[in-house]
Amino acid sequence: MSRALDPSVKIALQNGNPKESFERISTVLVSSQETYLEIEILPSSHVLDHDTYLLQDAGYIGIPKMRLVQAFLHARQILNCVLFHNKSIDDEVVMKATAVTLLMDSEHLTAANVRKRVLTRGTSLGERRREDLIRETFLMNSLLSSRLHRHTKSPVLWNHKRWLLRQLRDGETPVRLLHEFEQVICVAAERHARNYYAWTYARDVIAMECASPTQQASSVADSILPIVTKWCRLHHQDISGWSFLLHLVMLFPDKAQGVAEETLSLVEKFKWRNESVWHFLRNLVLMPIIQTKKSCVAECVAEVWTKMKLGVEDDTSLEAITLDRAAAWGNFK
């Protein structure tokens, strides 16, 4: 397949200053505000003036795709100078170049590694290093929570954020647990369904908080469980969210009965027969605390299952198969 550019694309790329596109876009990316950037890539059909490189309204950023490509071409030249020609370039310029590169390509592992290298150079700078890490967190959170095609489910970006989490912990910077879930994890999981990488990162955050000597496990459960249960009930077909909720319940088994009762109430009310919910319920029933404790959860699940099954008209439908599998696995038929 030919790699030649369409003539119209060549003309569009030449219509503007790549360096100016780079400066305008990168300056916005490396800035810090109270709220995260909401970045959108404007399609080629969205024609702007010759001198317009981006649209900005407070934290809302619209970047024409052609301008981003121009900025990326300039950023790539900077990266090539650093990686292959061993030229000495100011760290601020390198960080701008890698920010534009990651906006263009969320899987650009080299750009993420270069950013790590720059950030670890200042390990002895104390407060300055802490500020750099916080600024880096702002960029990562903006990319992960924006309405971008691939960024919200990028393993490279989530792994980079996980690395940042460890750096902040080593620097004794507290993690804003509620903020991480409400403003980043749940947002990214909503904007990209079945976001395995977001919920895997959530597991790491919970594990770190539970292992912290200054954090009580009960407070973690009380603060995070309501957020996650609400998210799952608003996205009841998302298997990744329900799997994380099951993980939480297994970490804090004393919360299992309350979560089960609330979930069953909604299942019965809205007649949920999808696999995600029943995968959660069938595994919940198998928990030792549910089976050994004097609890009516297993019986309640069986009763709700019977009502859901009676409402299925076709025994060969996907809903019927899902319910039968759940019953066989959880042994509550």
C-alpha positions as CSV (number, residue, x, y, z in Angstrom):
1,M,0.0,0.0,0.0
2,S,1.4,3.4,-0.9
3,R,2.5,5.7,1.8
4,A,2.2,8.8,-0.4
5,L,0.2,11.7,0.9
6,D,-2.8,12.9,-0.9
7,P,-2.0,16.2,-2.7
8,S,-4.7,18.1,-0.8
9,V,-3.2,16.9,2.5
10,K,0.2,18.1,1.4
11,I,-1.2,21.5,0.6
12,A,-3.1,21.7,3.9
13,L,0.1,20.8,5.9
14,Q,2.0,23.5,4.2
15,N,-0.7,26.0,4.9
16,G,0.7,27.3,8.1
17,N,3.8,27.4,10.3
18,P,4.6,24.0,11.9
19,K,6.8,25.6,14.5
20,E,4.0,28.1,15.4
21,S,1.5,25.2,15.6
22,F,3.9,23.4,17.9
23,E,4.3,26.4,20.2
24,R,0.6,27.2,20.4
25,I,-0.5,23.7,21.1
26,S,2.4,22.6,23.4
27,T,2.0,25.7,25.5
28,V,-1.6,24.9,26.3
29,L,-0.7,21.2,27.1
30,V,2.0,22.0,29.6
31,S,0.0,24.6,31.4
32,S,-1.8,23.9,34.7
33,Q,-5.2,25.0,35.7
34,E,-7.7,24.2,38.5
35,T,-9.7,21.9,36.2
36,Y,-8.4,19.4,33.7
37,L,-8.2,20.2,30.0
38,E,-11.1,19.0,27.9
39,I,-9.4,18.3,24.6
40,E,-11.1,17.5,21.3
41,I,-9.5,17.0,17.9
42,L,-11.5,18.9,15.3
43,P,-12.1,17.0,12.0
44,S,-10.8,18.4,8.7
45,S,-14.3,19.5,7.8
46,H,-14.0,22.1,10.6
47,V,-12.1,24.8,8.7
48,L,-10.5,27.6,10.7
49,D,-8.7,30.8,9.6
50,H,-5.2,30.7,8.4
51,D,-3.9,32.2,11.6
52,T,-6.0,30.1,14.0
53,Y,-4.1,27.2,15.5
54,L,-6.6,26.1,18.2
55,L,-9.9,27.1,19.8
56,Q,-9.9,27.6,23.6
57,D,-12.7,28.5,26.1
58,A,-11.3,28.2,29.6
59,G,-10.3,24.5,29.9
60,Y,-12.1,23.4,26.7
61,I,-9.6,23.0,23.8
62,G,-10.4,22.3,20.2
63,I,-7.4,21.5,18.0
64,P,-7.8,21.1,14.2
65,K,-6.3,17.8,13.1
66,M,-4.1,19.4,10.5
67,R,-2.6,21.8,13.1
68,L,-1.9,18.9,15.4
69,V,-0.1,17.0,12.6
70,Q,2.0,20.1,11.9
71,A,2.9,20.4,15.5
72,F,3.7,16.7,15.7
73,L,6.1,16.9,12.7
74,H,8.0,19.7,14.5
75,A,7.9,17.7,17.8
76,R,9.3,14.6,16.0
77,Q,12.3,16.7,14.8
78,I,13.0,17.7,18.4
79,L,12.8,14.1,19.6
80,N,15.0,12.9,16.8
81,C,17.7,15.5,17.8
82,V,17.5,14.2,21.4
83,L,17.4,10.5,20.7
84,F,19.6,10.1,17.6
85,H,21.8,13.1,17.3
86,N,22.6,13.5,21.1
87,K,21.9,17.2,21.0
88,S,21.5,19.2,24.2
89,I,18.0,20.6,24.2
90,D,16.3,22.4,27.1
91,D,14.1,20.0,29.2
92,E,11.1,22.3,28.9
93,V,11.3,22.1,25.1
94,V,11.6,18.3,25.3
95,M,8.6,18.1,27.6
96,K,6.6,20.2,25.1
97,A,7.6,17.9,22.2
98,T,6.7,14.7,24.1
99,A,3.3,16.2,25.2
100,V,2.4,17.0,21.6
101,T,3.6,13.5,20.5
102,L,1.4,11.8,23.1
103,L,-1.5,13.8,22.1
104,M,-1.0,12.7,18.5
105,D,-0.2,9.1,19.4
106,S,-1.2,7.8,22.8
107,E,0.9,4.6,22.3
108,H,4.2,6.4,21.7
109,L,6.2,4.6,24.3
110,T,9.4,6.4,23.5
111,A,7.8,9.8,24.3
112,A,6.5,8.5,27.6
113,N,9.9,7.1,28.5
114,V,11.6,10.4,27.6
115,R,9.3,12.2,30.0
116,K,10.2,9.8,32.7
117,R,13.9,10.4,32.0
118,V,13.4,14.2,32.3
119,L,11.4,13.9,35.5
120,T,13.9,11.6,37.2
121,R,16.8,13.9,36.6
122,G,15.6,16.2,39.3
123,T,15.4,13.6,42.1
124,S,17.4,15.8,44.5
125,L,15.5,19.1,43.8
126,G,12.8,18.5,46.5
127,E,9.9,20.9,46.1
128,R,10.7,21.6,42.4
129,R,10.5,17.9,41.6
130,R,7.2,17.6,43.5
131,E,5.8,20.5,41.4
132,D,7.0,18.8,38.2
133,L,5.3,15.6,39.1
134,I,2.0,17.4,39.9
135,R,2.2,19.2,36.6
136,E,2.8,15.8,34.8
137,T,-0.2,14.4,36.6
138,F,-2.3,17.3,35.3
139,L,-1.3,16.5,31.7
140,M,-1.9,12.7,32.1
141,N,-5.3,13.2,33.8
142,S,-6.3,15.7,31.0
143,L,-5.4,13.2,28.3
144,L,-7.0,10.2,30.0
145,S,-10.3,12.0,30.8
146,S,-10.7,14.0,27.5
147,R,-13.0,13.0,24.6
148,L,-10.2,11.5,22.6
149,H,-10.4,8.4,20.4
150,R,-7.8,6.2,22.0
151,H,-6.3,8.0,25.0
152,T,-8.8,7.0,27.6
153,K,-7.9,3.3,27.1
154,S,-4.2,3.7,26.4
155,P,-2.0,1.2,28.2
156,V,1.0,3.5,27.7
157,L,-0.7,6.5,29.4
158,W,-2.2,4.4,32.2
159,N,1.2,2.8,32.9
160,H,2.8,6.2,32.9
161,K,0.2,7.4,35.4
162,R,0.9,4.3,37.5
163,W,4.6,5.3,37.5
164,L,3.6,8.8,38.6
165,L,1.6,7.4,41.4
166,R,4.7,5.6,42.7
167,Q,6.9,8.7,42.4
168,L,4.4,10.8,44.3
169,R,4.1,8.1,47.0
170,D,7.9,7.9,47.3
171,G,7.9,11.7,47.7
172,E,5.4,11.4,50.5
173,T,2.8,13.3,48.4
174,P,-0.7,12.1,49.5
175,V,-3.0,10.7,46.8
176,R,-6.4,12.4,46.5
177,L,-8.3,9.1,46.5
178,L,-11.8,10.5,45.9
179,H,-10.5,12.8,43.2
180,E,-8.8,10.0,41.4
181,F,-12.0,8.0,41.1
182,E,-14.5,10.8,40.5
183,Q,-12.4,13.0,38.1
184,V,-10.2,10.4,36.3
185,I,-11.0,6.7,36.6
186,C,-14.8,6.9,36.4
187,V,-14.7,9.6,33.7
188,A,-12.3,7.5,31.5
189,A,-14.3,4.4,32.1
190,E,-17.5,6.1,31.0
191,R,-15.9,7.6,27.8
192,H,-14.5,4.2,26.8
193,A,-16.7,1.2,27.7
194,R,-15.1,-1.8,29.4
195,N,-12.0,0.2,30.2
196,Y,-9.9,-2.6,31.6
197,Y,-6.8,-0.3,32.0
198,A,-8.7,2.3,34.0
199,W,-10.0,-0.3,36.5
200,T,-6.7,-2.0,36.7
201,Y,-5.1,1.3,37.7
202,A,-8.0,1.6,40.2
203,R,-6.9,-1.7,41.8
204,D,-3.4,-0.4,42.2
205,V,-4.6,2.8,43.8
206,I,-6.7,0.8,46.3
207,A,-3.9,-1.6,47.1
208,M,-1.5,1.3,47.7
209,E,-4.0,3.1,50.0
210,C,-4.8,0.0,52.0
211,A,-1.1,-0.7,52.5
212,S,-0.5,2.9,53.7
213,P,0.2,3.0,57.5
214,T,-1.7,6.3,57.7
215,Q,-4.8,5.1,56.0
216,Q,-7.6,3.0,57.5
217,A,-9.1,0.3,55.3
218,S,-12.6,1.1,56.6
219,S,-12.3,4.7,55.5
220,V,-11.2,3.6,52.0
221,A,-14.2,1.3,51.7
222,D,-16.7,4.0,53.0
223,S,-15.4,6.6,50.6
224,I,-14.9,4.5,47.4
225,L,-17.7,1.9,47.5
226,P,-20.6,4.5,47.0
227,I,-18.8,6.0,44.0
228,V,-18.2,2.7,42.3
229,T,-21.6,1.2,43.1
230,K,-23.3,4.3,41.6
231,W,-21.1,4.1,38.5
232,C,-21.9,0.4,38.0
233,R,-25.6,1.0,38.3
234,L,-25.5,3.7,35.8
235,H,-23.5,1.5,33.4
236,H,-25.0,-1.9,34.3
237,Q,-23.7,-3.6,31.1
238,D,-20.0,-2.7,31.7
239,I,-18.3,-5.9,32.8
240,S,-15.0,-4.1,33.8
241,G,-16.8,-1.9,36.3
242,W,-18.7,-4.7,37.9
243,S,-15.5,-6.8,38.1
244,F,-13.8,-4.0,40.0
245,L,-16.8,-3.7,42.3
246,L,-16.5,-7.4,43.0
247,H,-12.9,-6.9,43.8
248,L,-13.8,-4.2,46.3
249,V,-16.4,-6.3,48.0
250,M,-13.9,-9.2,48.3
251,L,-11.4,-6.7,49.9
252,F,-14.1,-5.5,52.3
253,P,-16.4,-8.6,52.8
254,D,-18.4,-6.9,55.6
255,K,-19.9,-4.7,52.9
256,A,-21.0,-7.6,50.7
257,Q,-24.5,-8.0,52.1
258,G,-25.4,-4.3,51.7
259,V,-24.1,-4.1,48.2
260,A,-25.9,-7.3,47.3
261,E,-29.3,-6.1,48.6
262,E,-29.1,-2.8,46.8
263,T,-28.0,-4.5,43.6
264,L,-30.8,-7.0,43.8
265,S,-33.4,-4.3,44.3
266,L,-32.3,-2.6,41.1
267,V,-32.1,-5.9,39.2
268,E,-35.6,-6.7,40.1
269,K,-36.9,-3.2,39.4
270,F,-35.3,-2.7,36.0
271,K,-35.3,-6.4,35.0
272,W,-31.5,-6.6,34.3
273,R,-30.7,-9.9,32.7
274,N,-27.4,-9.0,31.2
275,E,-24.2,-11.0,31.8
276,S,-22.2,-8.3,33.6
277,V,-24.7,-8.0,36.5
278,W,-25.3,-11.7,36.8
279,H,-21.6,-12.5,36.7
280,F,-21.2,-10.2,39.7
281,L,-24.1,-11.8,41.6
282,R,-23.1,-15.4,40.9
283,N,-19.6,-14.7,42.3
284,L,-21.0,-12.7,45.2
285,V,-23.1,-15.7,46.3
286,L,-20.0,-17.8,46.4
287,M,-18.3,-15.6,49.0
288,P,-17.7,-17.4,52.3
289,I,-19.2,-14.6,54.3
290,I,-22.4,-14.9,52.3
291,Q,-22.6,-18.7,52.6
292,T,-21.6,-19.0,56.3
293,K,-23.1,-16.0,57.8
294,K,-26.8,-16.0,58.7
295,S,-27.8,-14.1,55.7
296,C,-30.7,-14.2,53.3
297,V,-28.6,-13.0,50.3
298,A,-28.4,-16.3,48.6
299,E,-32.1,-16.9,48.9
300,C,-32.9,-13.4,47.7
301,V,-30.7,-13.9,44.6
302,A,-32.5,-17.2,43.9
303,E,-35.9,-15.4,44.2
304,V,-34.9,-12.6,41.9
305,W,-33.4,-15.1,39.5
306,T,-36.7,-17.0,39.3
307,K,-38.6,-13.7,38.6
308,M,-36.1,-12.8,35.8
309,K,-36.3,-16.3,34.4
310,L,-40.1,-16.3,34.3
311,G,-40.0,-13.1,32.4
312,V,-38.0,-14.5,29.5
313,E,-40.2,-15.6,26.6
314,D,-37.6,-17.4,24.6
315,D,-35.5,-20.1,26.5
316,T,-32.9,-20.0,23.7
317,S,-32.3,-16.3,23.9
318,L,-29.1,-14.7,25.2
319,E,-30.8,-13.5,28.4
320,A,-32.0,-17.1,29.2
321,I,-28.6,-18.5,28.5
322,T,-27.0,-15.9,30.8
323,L,-29.4,-16.6,33.6
324,D,-28.9,-20.4,33.3
325,R,-25.2,-20.0,33.4
326,A,-25.3,-17.8,36.4
327,A,-27.5,-20.2,38.3
328,A,-25.4,-23.2,37.4
329,W,-22.2,-21.4,38.5
330,G,-23.7,-19.9,41.7
331,N,-25.8,-23.0,42.6
332,F,-28.8,-20.9,43.5
333,K,-31.3,-22.3,40.9
